[in-house]
Amino acid sequence: MILVYPGSFDPITNGHLDIITRAACICDKLIVAVGNNENKKPAFTVEERIDLIKASVGNREDIKVTGFTGLLADFAKREGARAVIKGLRAMSDFEYEFQMALLNKTLEPDLETLFMMTSVHYSYLSSSAVKEIARNGGNIDGLVPECIKDRIVEKLTCR
């Protein structure tokens, strides 16, 4: 089975990596789909986000990292995915993600959405928080994969 894990990943955090690692264990292939949302002003380009994710997951044949534009339901269908996996940190995440799941089901009736609770260690963690901490000279150790930490700090403090 192919699963799609969509997100902006601006930048990837240890919470995202936790979901990626666990989701990859329940499918044959996991596609980490980096969205290009025109309404958001990302700190990192789609290409930079893809590179950061690839560096974080390593060379795993069961994980594909790619960008996408347009509707998630259309992307998942083109990729042959049976389901979308979404990480949840809190009930507030669920309300939004539940609405998106119902919309995707309306657009593509064969597409399922699976919800995976984040590890308790990362329930407070968001890309926005990481960016705010890094931009203000704070320590992001333990919040993002160690192998990309310096790249994130450099990007966010050299503007």
CNS distance restraints for C-alpha pairs under 8 A (distance, minus, plus):
assign (resid   1 and name CA) (resid  27 and name CA) 5.28 0.50 0.50
assign (resid   1 and name CA) (resid  28 and name CA) 5.24 0.50 0.50
assign (resid   1 and name CA) (resid  29 and name CA) 6.62 0.50 0.50
assign (resid   1 and name CA) (resid  81 and name CA) 7.13 0.50 0.50
assign (resid   1 and name CA) (resid  82 and name CA) 6.50 0.50 0.50
assign (resid   2 and name CA) (resid  27 and name CA) 6.07 0.50 0.50
assign (resid   2 and name CA) (resid  28 and name CA) 5.98 0.50 0.50
assign (resid   2 and name CA) (resid  29 and name CA) 4.84 0.50 0.50
assign (resid   2 and name CA) (resid  30 and name CA) 5.88 0.50 0.50
assign (resid   2 and name CA) (resid  31 and name CA) 7.40 0.50 0.50
assign (resid   2 and name CA) (resid  80 and name CA) 6.86 0.50 0.50
assign (resid   2 and name CA) (resid  81 and name CA) 4.61 0.50 0.50
assign (resid   2 and name CA) (resid  82 and name CA) 5.86 0.50 0.50
assign (resid   2 and name CA) (resid  83 and name CA) 7.03 0.50 0.50
assign (resid   3 and name CA) (resid  27 and name CA) 6.59 0.50 0.50
assign (resid   3 and name CA) (resid  29 and name CA) 6.43 0.50 0.50
assign (resid   3 and name CA) (resid  30 and name CA) 4.96 0.50 0.50
assign (resid   3 and name CA) (resid  31 and name CA) 6.17 0.50 0.50
assign (resid   3 and name CA) (resid  81 and name CA) 5.40 0.50 0.50
assign (resid   3 and name CA) (resid  82 and name CA) 6.25 0.50 0.50
assign (resid   3 and name CA) (resid  83 and name CA) 5.11 0.50 0.50
assign (resid   3 and name CA) (resid  84 and name CA) 5.51 0.50 0.50
assign (resid   3 and name CA) (resid  85 and name CA) 6.54 0.50 0.50
assign (resid   4 and name CA) (resid  30 and name CA) 5.84 0.50 0.50
assign (resid   4 and name CA) (resid  31 and name CA) 4.69 0.50 0.50
assign (resid   4 and name CA) (resid  32 and name CA) 6.00 0.50 0.50
assign (resid   4 and name CA) (resid  33 and name CA) 6.59 0.50 0.50
assign (resid   4 and name CA) (resid  76 and name CA) 6.66 0.50 0.50
assign (resid   4 and name CA) (resid  81 and name CA) 6.47 0.50 0.50
assign (resid   4 and name CA) (resid  83 and name CA) 6.46 0.50 0.50
assign (resid   4 and name CA) (resid  84 and name CA) 4.71 0.50 0.50
assign (resid   4 and name CA) (resid  85 and name CA) 6.07 0.50 0.50
assign (resid   5 and name CA) (resid  20 and name CA) 7.56 0.50 0.50
assign (resid   5 and name CA) (resid  30 and name CA) 7.07 0.50 0.50
assign (resid   5 and name CA) (resid  31 and name CA) 6.05 0.50 0.50
assign (resid   5 and name CA) (resid  32 and name CA) 4.84 0.50 0.50
assign (resid   5 and name CA) (resid  33 and name CA) 5.92 0.50 0.50
assign (resid   5 and name CA) (resid  84 and name CA) 5.91 0.50 0.50
assign (resid   5 and name CA) (resid  85 and name CA) 5.11 0.50 0.50
assign (resid   5 and name CA) (resid  86 and name CA) 6.31 0.50 0.50
assign (resid   6 and name CA) (resid  32 and name CA) 5.91 0.50 0.50
assign (resid   6 and name CA) (resid  33 and name CA) 4.51 0.50 0.50
assign (resid   6 and name CA) (resid  34 and name CA) 6.00 0.50 0.50
assign (resid   6 and name CA) (resid  35 and name CA) 6.72 0.50 0.50
assign (resid   6 and name CA) (resid  72 and name CA) 7.79 0.50 0.50
assign (resid   6 and name CA) (resid  84 and name CA) 7.53 0.50 0.50
assign (resid   6 and name CA) (resid  85 and name CA) 7.60 0.50 0.50
assign (resid   6 and name CA) (resid  86 and name CA) 7.38 0.50 0.50
assign (resid   7 and name CA) (resid  32 and name CA) 7.88 0.50 0.50
assign (resid   7 and name CA) (resid  33 and name CA) 6.42 0.50 0.50
assign (resid   7 and name CA) (resid  34 and name CA) 5.46 0.50 0.50
assign (resid   7 and name CA) (resid  35 and name CA) 5.71 0.50 0.50
assign (resid   8 and name CA) (resid  34 and name CA) 5.41 0.50 0.50
assign (resid   8 and name CA) (resid  35 and name CA) 5.15 0.50 0.50
assign (resid   8 and name CA) (resid  36 and name CA) 7.05 0.50 0.50
assign (resid   8 and name CA) (resid  37 and name CA) 7.68 0.50 0.50
assign (resid   9 and name CA) (resid  13 and name CA) 7.52 0.50 0.50
assign (resid   9 and name CA) (resid  16 and name CA) 7.64 0.50 0.50
assign (resid   9 and name CA) (resid  34 and name CA) 6.67 0.50 0.50
assign (resid   9 and name CA) (resid  49 and name CA) 6.50 0.50 0.50
assign (resid   9 and name CA) (resid 127 and name CA) 6.92 0.50 0.50
assign (resid  10 and name CA) (resid  42 and name CA) 6.30 0.50 0.50
assign (resid  10 and name CA) (resid  43 and name CA) 6.60 0.50 0.50
assign (resid  10 and name CA) (resid  44 and name CA) 6.15 0.50 0.50
assign (resid  10 and name CA) (resid  49 and name CA) 6.46 0.50 0.50
assign (resid  10 and name CA) (resid 127 and name CA) 5.79 0.50 0.50
assign (resid  10 and name CA) (resid 128 and name CA) 7.79 0.50 0.50
assign (resid  11 and name CA) (resid  43 and name CA) 7.99 0.50 0.50
assign (resid  11 and name CA) (resid  44 and name CA) 7.07 0.50 0.50
assign (resid  11 and name CA) (resid  49 and name CA) 6.25 0.50 0.50
assign (resid  11 and name CA) (resid  52 and name CA) 7.59 0.50 0.50
assign (resid  11 and name CA) (resid 127 and name CA) 5.65 0.50 0.50
assign (resid  11 and name CA) (resid 130 and name CA) 7.93 0.50 0.50
assign (resid  11 and name CA) (resid 131 and name CA) 7.83 0.50 0.50
assign (resid  11 and name CA) (resid 152 and name CA) 7.56 0.50 0.50
assign (resid  12 and name CA) (resid  16 and name CA) 6.00 0.50 0.50
assign (resid  12 and name CA) (resid  17 and name CA) 7.19 0.50 0.50
assign (resid  12 and name CA) (resid  49 and name CA) 7.31 0.50 0.50
assign (resid  12 and name CA) (resid  52 and name CA) 7.07 0.50 0.50
assign (resid  12 and name CA) (resid  53 and name CA) 6.38 0.50 0.50
assign (resid  12 and name CA) (resid 127 and name CA) 6.77 0.50 0.50
assign (resid  12 and name CA) (resid 144 and name CA) 6.76 0.50 0.50
assign (resid  13 and name CA) (resid  17 and name CA) 6.33 0.50 0.50
assign (resid  13 and name CA) (resid 125 and name CA) 7.64 0.50 0.50
assign (resid  13 and name CA) (resid 126 and name CA) 7.14 0.50 0.50
assign (resid  13 and name CA) (resid 127 and name CA) 6.39 0.50 0.50
assign (resid  13 and name CA) (resid 130 and name CA) 7.81 0.50 0.50
assign (resid  13 and name CA) (resid 143 and name CA) 5.93 0.50 0.50
assign (resid  13 and name CA) (resid 144 and name CA) 4.34 0.50 0.50
assign (resid  13 and name CA) (resid 145 and name CA) 6.66 0.50 0.50
assign (resid  14 and name CA) (resid  18 and name CA) 6.00 0.50 0.50
assign (resid  14 and name CA) (resid 122 and name CA) 7.24 0.50 0.50
assign (resid  14 and name CA) (resid 142 and name CA) 7.31 0.50 0.50
assign (resid  14 and name CA) (resid 143 and name CA) 5.54 0.50 0.50
assign (resid  14 and name CA) (resid 144 and name CA) 4.77 0.50 0.50
assign (resid  14 and name CA) (resid 145 and name CA) 5.85 0.50 0.50
assign (resid  15 and name CA) (resid  19 and name CA) 6.52 0.50 0.50
assign (resid  15 and name CA) (resid 118 and name CA) 6.70 0.50 0.50
assign (resid  15 and name CA) (resid 119 and name CA) 7.40 0.50 0.50
assign (resid  15 and name CA) (resid 122 and name CA) 5.21 0.50 0.50
assign (resid  15 and name CA) (resid 123 and name CA) 7.67 0.50 0.50
assign (resid  15 and name CA) (resid 125 and name CA) 6.60 0.50 0.50
assign (resid  15 and name CA) (resid 126 and name CA) 7.73 0.50 0.50
assign (resid  15 and name CA) (resid 143 and name CA) 7.81 0.50 0.50
assign (resid  16 and name CA) (resid  20 and name CA) 6.18 0.50 0.50
assign (resid  16 and name CA) (resid  87 and name CA) 7.76 0.50 0.50
assign (resid  17 and name CA) (resid  21 and name CA) 6.03 0.50 0.50
assign (resid  17 and name CA) (resid  56 and name CA) 7.58 0.50 0.50
assign (resid  17 and name CA) (resid  57 and name CA) 7.61 0.50 0.50
assign (resid  17 and name CA) (resid 145 and name CA) 7.87 0.50 0.50
assign (resid  18 and name CA) (resid  22 and name CA) 6.21 0.50 0.50
assign (resid  18 and name CA) (resid 118 and name CA) 7.29 0.50 0.50
assign (resid  18 and name CA) (resid 119 and name CA) 7.24 0.50 0.50
assign (resid  19 and name CA) (resid  23 and name CA) 5.78 0.50 0.50
assign (resid  19 and name CA) (resid  87 and name CA) 6.37 0.50 0.50
assign (resid  19 and name CA) (resid 116 and name CA) 7.28 0.50 0.50
assign (resid  19 and name CA) (resid 118 and name CA) 6.68 0.50 0.50
assign (resid  20 and name CA) (resid  24 and name CA) 6.01 0.50 0.50
assign (resid  20 and name CA) (resid  30 and name CA) 7.86 0.50 0.50
assign (resid  20 and name CA) (resid  32 and name CA) 7.75 0.50 0.50
assign (resid  21 and name CA) (resid  25 and name CA) 6.80 0.50 0.50
assign (resid  22 and name CA) (resid  26 and name CA) 7.21 0.50 0.50
assign (resid  23 and name CA) (resid  27 and name CA) 6.86 0.50 0.50
assign (resid  23 and name CA) (resid  30 and name CA) 7.20 0.50 0.50
assign (resid  23 and name CA) (resid  85 and name CA) 7.55 0.50 0.50
assign (resid  24 and name CA) (resid  28 and name CA) 7.26 0.50 0.50
assign (resid  24 and name CA) (resid  29 and name CA) 6.74 0.50 0.50
assign (resid  24 and name CA) (resid  30 and name CA) 5.61 0.50 0.50
assign (resid  24 and name CA) (resid  62 and name CA) 7.06 0.50 0.50
assign (resid  24 and name CA) (resid  63 and name CA) 7.09 0.50 0.50
assign (resid  28 and name CA) (resid  62 and name CA) 6.42 0.50 0.50
assign (resid  29 and name CA) (resid  62 and name CA) 4.68 0.50 0.50
assign (resid  29 and name CA) (resid  63 and name CA) 5.83 0.50 0.50
assign (resid  29 and name CA) (resid  64 and name CA) 7.50 0.50 0.50
assign (resid  30 and name CA) (resid  62 and name CA) 6.19 0.50 0.50
assign (resid  30 and name CA) (resid  63 and name CA) 4.84 0.50 0.50
assign (resid  30 and name CA) (resid  64 and name CA) 6.26 0.50 0.50
assign (resid  31 and name CA) (resid  63 and name CA) 5.84 0.50 0.50
assign (resid  31 and name CA) (resid  64 and name CA) 4.74 0.50 0.50
assign (resid  31 and name CA) (resid  65 and name CA) 5.82 0.50 0.50
assign (resid  31 and name CA) (resid  66 and name CA) 7.29 0.50 0.50
assign (resid  32 and name CA) (resid  63 and name CA) 7.17 0.50 0.50
assign (resid  32 and name CA) (resid  64 and name CA) 6.09 0.50 0.50
assign (resid  32 and name CA) (resid  65 and name CA) 4.73 0.50 0.50
assign (resid  32 and name CA) (resid  66 and name CA) 6.37 0.50 0.50
assign (resid  33 and name CA) (resid  65 and name CA) 6.14 0.50 0.50
assign (resid  33 and name CA) (resid  66 and name CA) 5.25 0.50 0.50
assign (resid  33 and name CA) (resid  67 and name CA) 5.40 0.50 0.50
assign (resid  33 and name CA) (resid  68 and name CA) 6.27 0.50 0.50
assign (resid  34 and name CA) (resid  46 and name CA) 6.79 0.50 0.50
assign (resid  34 and name CA) (resid  49 and name CA) 7.38 0.50 0.50
assign (resid  34 and name CA) (resid  50 and name CA) 6.90 0.50 0.50
assign (resid  34 and name CA) (resid  65 and name CA) 7.52 0.50 0.50
assign (resid  34 and name CA) (resid  66 and name CA) 6.07 0.50 0.50
assign (resid  34 and name CA) (resid  67 and name CA) 4.43 0.50 0.50
assign (resid  34 and name CA) (resid  68 and name CA) 6.05 0.50 0.50
assign (resid  35 and name CA) (resid  46 and name CA) 7.56 0.50 0.50
assign (resid  35 and name CA) (resid  67 and name CA) 5.90 0.50 0.50
assign (resid  35 and name CA) (resid  68 and name CA) 5.26 0.50 0.50
assign (resid  35 and name CA) (resid  69 and name CA) 6.05 0.50 0.50
assign (resid  36 and name CA) (resid  46 and name CA) 6.66 0.50 0.50
assign (resid  36 and name CA) (resid  67 and name CA) 7.27 0.50 0.50
assign (resid  36 and name CA) (resid  68 and name CA) 6.44 0.50 0.50
assign (resid  36 and name CA) (resid  69 and name CA) 5.57 0.50 0.50
assign (resid  37 and name CA) (resid  69 and name CA) 7.49 0.50 0.50
assign (resid  43 and name CA) (resid 156 and name CA) 7.53 0.50 0.50
assign (resid  44 and name CA) (resid  48 and name CA) 5.77 0.50 0.50
assign (resid  44 and name CA) (resid  49 and name CA) 6.10 0.50 0.50
assign (resid  45 and name CA) (resid  49 and name CA) 6.22 0.50 0.50
assign (resid  46 and name CA) (resid  50 and name CA) 6.14 0.50 0.50
assign (resid  46 and name CA) (resid  67 and name CA) 6.59 0.50 0.50
assign (resid  47 and name CA) (resid  51 and name CA) 6.19 0.50 0.50
assign (resid  47 and name CA) (resid  67 and name CA) 7.82 0.50 0.50
assign (resid  48 and name CA) (resid  52 and name CA) 6.16 0.50 0.50
assign (resid  49 and name CA) (resid  53 and name CA) 6.20 0.50 0.50
assign (resid  50 and name CA) (resid  54 and name CA) 6.10 0.50 0.50
assign (resid  50 and name CA) (resid  65 and name CA) 6.37 0.50 0.50
assign (resid  50 and name CA) (resid  66 and name CA) 6.50 0.50 0.50
assign (resid  50 and name CA) (resid  67 and name CA) 7.14 0.50 0.50
assign (resid  51 and name CA) (resid  55 and name CA) 6.09 0.50 0.50
assign (resid  52 and name CA) (resid  56 and name CA) 6.20 0.50 0.50
assign (resid  52 and name CA) (resid 148 and name CA) 6.43 0.50 0.50
assign (resid  53 and name CA) (resid  57 and name CA) 6.21 0.50 0.50
assign (resid  53 and name CA) (resid  65 and name CA) 7.27 0.50 0.50
assign (resid  54 and name CA) (resid  58 and name CA) 5.78 0.50 0.50
assign (resid  54 and name CA) (resid  59 and name CA) 7.47 0.50 0.50
assign (resid  54 and name CA) (resid  65 and name CA) 6.70 0.50 0.50
assign (resid  55 and name CA) (resid 147 and name CA) 7.17 0.50 0.50
assign (resid  55 and name CA) (resid 148 and name CA) 7.16 0.50 0.50
assign (resid  56 and name CA) (resid 145 and name CA) 6.22 0.50 0.50
assign (resid  56 and name CA) (resid 147 and name CA) 6.70 0.50 0.50
assign (resid  56 and name CA) (resid 148 and name CA) 7.08 0.50 0.50
assign (resid  60 and name CA) (resid  64 and name CA) 7.99 0.50 0.50
assign (resid  68 and name CA) (resid  75 and name CA) 7.15 0.50 0.50
assign (resid  70 and name CA) (resid  74 and name CA) 7.51 0.50 0.50
assign (resid  70 and name CA) (resid  75 and name CA) 7.48 0.50 0.50
assign (resid  71 and name CA) (resid  75 and name CA) 6.38 0.50 0.50
assign (resid  72 and name CA) (resid  76 and name CA) 6.03 0.50 0.50
assign (resid  72 and name CA) (resid 104 and name CA) 7.42 0.50 0.50
assign (resid  73 and name CA) (resid  77 and name CA) 6.23 0.50 0.50
assign (resid  73 and name CA) (resid 104 and name CA) 5.54 0.50 0.50
assign (resid  73 and name CA) (resid 107 and name CA) 6.51 0.50 0.50
assign (resid  73 and name CA) (resid 108 and name CA) 5.94 0.50 0.50
assign (resid  73 and name CA) (resid 111 and name CA) 7.31 0.50 0.50
assign (resid  74 and name CA) (resid  78 and name CA) 6.25 0.50 0.50
assign (resid  74 and name CA) (resid 108 and name CA) 7.68 0.50 0.50
assign (resid  75 and name CA) (resid  79 and name CA) 6.25 0.50 0.50
assign (resid  76 and name CA) (resid  80 and name CA) 6.18 0.50 0.50
assign (resid  76 and name CA) (resid  81 and name CA) 5.09 0.50 0.50
assign (resid  76 and name CA) (resid  82 and name CA) 7.59 0.50 0.50
assign (resid  76 and name CA) (resid  83 and name CA) 7.69 0.50 0.50
assign (resid  76 and name CA) (resid  84 and name CA) 7.64 0.50 0.50
assign (resid  76 and name CA) (resid 111 and name CA) 7.87 0.50 0.50
assign (resid  77 and name CA) (resid  81 and name CA) 5.96 0.50 0.50
assign (resid  77 and name CA) (resid  82 and name CA) 7.87 0.50 0.50
assign (resid  77 and name CA) (resid 108 and name CA) 7.88 0.50 0.50
assign (resid  77 and name CA) (resid 111 and name CA) 7.86 0.50 0.50
assign (resid  81 and name CA) (resid 111 and name CA) 7.66 0.50 0.50
assign (resid  82 and name CA) (resid 110 and name CA) 7.25 0.50 0.50
assign (resid  82 and name CA) (resid 111 and name CA) 5.61 0.50 0.50
assign (resid  82 and name CA) (resid 112 and name CA) 6.52 0.50 0.50
assign (resid  83 and name CA) (resid 111 and name CA) 5.30 0.50 0.50
assign (resid  83 and name CA) (resid 112 and name CA) 4.48 0.50 0.50
assign (resid  83 and name CA) (resid 113 and name CA) 5.42 0.50 0.50
assign (resid  83 and name CA) (resid 114 and name CA) 6.89 0.50 0.50
assign (resid  84 and name CA) (resid 111 and name CA) 7.34 0.50 0.50
assign (resid  84 and name CA) (resid 112 and name CA) 6.24 0.50 0.50
assign (resid  84 and name CA) (resid 113 and name CA) 4.70 0.50 0.50
assign (resid  84 and name CA) (resid 114 and name CA) 6.08 0.50 0.50
assign (resid  85 and name CA) (resid 113 and name CA) 5.78 0.50 0.50
assign (resid  85 and name CA) (resid 114 and name CA) 4.72 0.50 0.50
assign (resid  85 and name CA) (resid 115 and name CA) 5.80 0.50 0.50
assign (resid  85 and name CA) (resid 116 and name CA) 7.03 0.50 0.50
assign (resid  86 and name CA) (resid  97 and name CA) 7.53 0.50 0.50
assign (resid  86 and name CA) (resid 113 and name CA) 7.32 0.50 0.50
assign (resid  86 and name CA) (resid 114 and name CA) 6.28 0.50 0.50
assign (resid  86 and name CA) (resid 115 and name CA) 5.00 0.50 0.50
assign (resid  86 and name CA) (resid 116 and name CA) 6.13 0.50 0.50
assign (resid  87 and name CA) (resid 115 and name CA) 5.89 0.50 0.50
assign (resid  87 and name CA) (resid 116 and name CA) 4.87 0.50 0.50
assign (resid  87 and name CA) (resid 117 and name CA) 5.69 0.50 0.50
assign (resid  87 and name CA) (resid 118 and name CA) 5.98 0.50 0.50
assign (resid  88 and name CA) (resid  93 and name CA) 5.72 0.50 0.50
assign (resid  88 and name CA) (resid  94 and name CA) 6.37 0.50 0.50
assign (resid  88 and name CA) (resid 115 and name CA) 6.66 0.50 0.50
assign (resid  88 and name CA) (resid 116 and name CA) 6.06 0.50 0.50
assign (resid  88 and name CA) (resid 117 and name CA) 4.86 0.50 0.50
assign (resid  88 and name CA) (resid 118 and name CA) 5.78 0.50 0.50
assign (resid  89 and name CA) (resid  93 and name CA) 6.32 0.50 0.50
assign (resid  89 and name CA) (resid 117 and name CA) 6.25 0.50 0.50
assign (resid  89 and name CA) (resid 118 and name CA) 5.56 0.50 0.50
assign (resid  89 and name CA) (resid 122 and name CA) 7.79 0.50 0.50
assign (resid  89 and name CA) (resid 123 and name CA) 4.89 0.50 0.50
assign (resid  89 and name CA) (resid 124 and name CA) 7.22 0.50 0.50
assign (resid  90 and name CA) (resid  94 and name CA) 6.71 0.50 0.50
assign (resid  90 and name CA) (resid 123 and name CA) 7.24 0.50 0.50
assign (resid  91 and name CA) (resid  95 and name CA) 6.53 0.50 0.50
assign (resid  92 and name CA) (resid  96 and name CA) 6.91 0.50 0.50
assign (resid  93 and name CA) (resid  97 and name CA) 6.07 0.50 0.50
assign (resid  94 and name CA) (resid  98 and name CA) 5.66 0.50 0.50
assign (resid  95 and name CA) (resid  99 and name CA) 6.45 0.50 0.50
assign (resid  96 and name CA) (resid 100 and name CA) 6.40 0.50 0.50
assign (resid  97 and name CA) (resid 101 and name CA) 6.01 0.50 0.50
assign (resid  98 and name CA) (resid 102 and name CA) 6.29 0.50 0.50
assign (resid  99 and name CA) (resid 103 and name CA) 6.31 0.50 0.50
assign (resid 100 and name CA) (resid 104 and name CA) 6.10 0.50 0.50
assign (resid 101 and name CA) (resid 105 and name CA) 6.08 0.50 0.50
assign (resid 101 and name CA) (resid 112 and name CA) 7.75 0.50 0.50
assign (resid 101 and name CA) (resid 113 and name CA) 5.89 0.50 0.50
assign (resid 102 and name CA) (resid 106 and name CA) 6.19 0.50 0.50
assign (resid 103 and name CA) (resid 107 and name CA) 6.29 0.50 0.50
assign (resid 104 and name CA) (resid 108 and name CA) 5.85 0.50 0.50
assign (resid 104 and name CA) (resid 109 and name CA) 7.64 0.50 0.50
assign (resid 104 and name CA) (resid 111 and name CA) 7.21 0.50 0.50
assign (resid 105 and name CA) (resid 109 and name CA) 4.70 0.50 0.50
assign (resid 105 and name CA) (resid 110 and name CA) 7.11 0.50 0.50
assign (resid 105 and name CA) (resid 111 and name CA) 5.98 0.50 0.50
assign (resid 105 and name CA) (resid 112 and name CA) 6.86 0.50 0.50
assign (resid 118 and name CA) (resid 122 and name CA) 6.43 0.50 0.50
assign (resid 118 and name CA) (resid 123 and name CA) 6.09 0.50 0.50
assign (resid 119 and name CA) (resid 123 and name CA) 6.48 0.50 0.50
assign (resid 125 and name CA) (resid 129 and name CA) 6.75 0.50 0.50
assign (resid 125 and name CA) (resid 130 and name CA) 7.67 0.50 0.50
assign (resid 125 and name CA) (resid 143 and name CA) 7.30 0.50 0.50
assign (resid 126 and name CA) (resid 130 and name CA) 6.43 0.50 0.50
assign (resid 127 and name CA) (resid 131 and name CA) 6.19 0.50 0.50
assign (resid 128 and name CA) (resid 132 and name CA) 6.20 0.50 0.50
assign (resid 129 and name CA) (resid 133 and name CA) 6.12 0.50 0.50
assign (resid 130 and name CA) (resid 134 and name CA) 6.07 0.50 0.50
assign (resid 130 and name CA) (resid 140 and name CA) 6.65 0.50 0.50
assign (resid 130 and name CA) (resid 143 and name CA) 7.09 0.50 0.50
assign (resid 130 and name CA) (resid 144 and name CA) 7.96 0.50 0.50
assign (resid 131 and name CA) (resid 135 and name CA) 5.91 0.50 0.50
assign (resid 131 and name CA) (resid 156 and name CA) 7.01 0.50 0.50
assign (resid 132 and name CA) (resid 136 and name CA) 6.29 0.50 0.50
assign (resid 133 and name CA) (resid 137 and name CA) 6.39 0.50 0.50
assign (resid 133 and name CA) (resid 138 and name CA) 4.83 0.50 0.50
assign (resid 133 and name CA) (resid 139 and name CA) 6.91 0.50 0.50
assign (resid 133 and name CA) (resid 140 and name CA) 6.88 0.50 0.50
assign (resid 134 and name CA) (resid 138 and name CA) 5.29 0.50 0.50
assign (resid 134 and name CA) (resid 139 and name CA) 6.78 0.50 0.50
assign (resid 134 and name CA) (resid 140 and name CA) 6.53 0.50 0.50
assign (resid 134 and name CA) (resid 152 and name CA) 7.72 0.50 0.50
assign (resid 134 and name CA) (resid 153 and name CA) 5.70 0.50 0.50
assign (resid 134 and name CA) (resid 156 and name CA) 6.40 0.50 0.50
assign (resid 134 and name CA) (resid 157 and name CA) 7.07 0.50 0.50
assign (resid 135 and name CA) (resid 153 and name CA) 7.48 0.50 0.50
assign (resid 135 and name CA) (resid 156 and name CA) 5.35 0.50 0.50
assign (resid 135 and name CA) (resid 157 and name CA) 5.39 0.50 0.50
assign (resid 136 and name CA) (resid 157 and name CA) 7.86 0.50 0.50
assign (resid 137 and name CA) (resid 157 and name CA) 7.64 0.50 0.50
assign (resid 140 and name CA) (resid 144 and name CA) 6.74 0.50 0.50
assign (resid 140 and name CA) (resid 149 and name CA) 7.33 0.50 0.50
assign (resid 141 and name CA) (resid 146 and name CA) 7.17 0.50 0.50
assign (resid 141 and name CA) (resid 149 and name CA) 7.45 0.50 0.50
assign (resid 142 and name CA) (resid 146 and name CA) 7.34 0.50 0.50
assign (resid 144 and name CA) (resid 148 and name CA) 7.30 0.50 0.50
assign (resid 144 and name CA) (resid 149 and name CA) 6.19 0.50 0.50
assign (resid 145 and name CA) (resid 149 and name CA) 6.28 0.50 0.50
assign (resid 146 and name CA) (resid 150 and name CA) 7.97 0.50 0.50
assign (resid 148 and name CA) (resid 152 and name CA) 6.42 0.50 0.50
assign (resid 149 and name CA) (resid 153 and name CA) 6.30 0.50 0.50
assign (resid 150 and name CA) (resid 154 and name CA) 6.01 0.50 0.50
assign (resid 151 and name CA) (resid 155 and name CA) 6.13 0.50 0.50
assign (resid 152 and name CA) (resid 156 and name CA) 6.15 0.50 0.50
assign (resid 153 and name CA) (resid 157 and name CA) 5.96 0.50 0.50
assign (resid 154 and name CA) (resid 158 and name CA) 5.88 0.50 0.50
assign (resid 155 and name CA) (resid 159 and name CA) 7.38 0.50 0.50
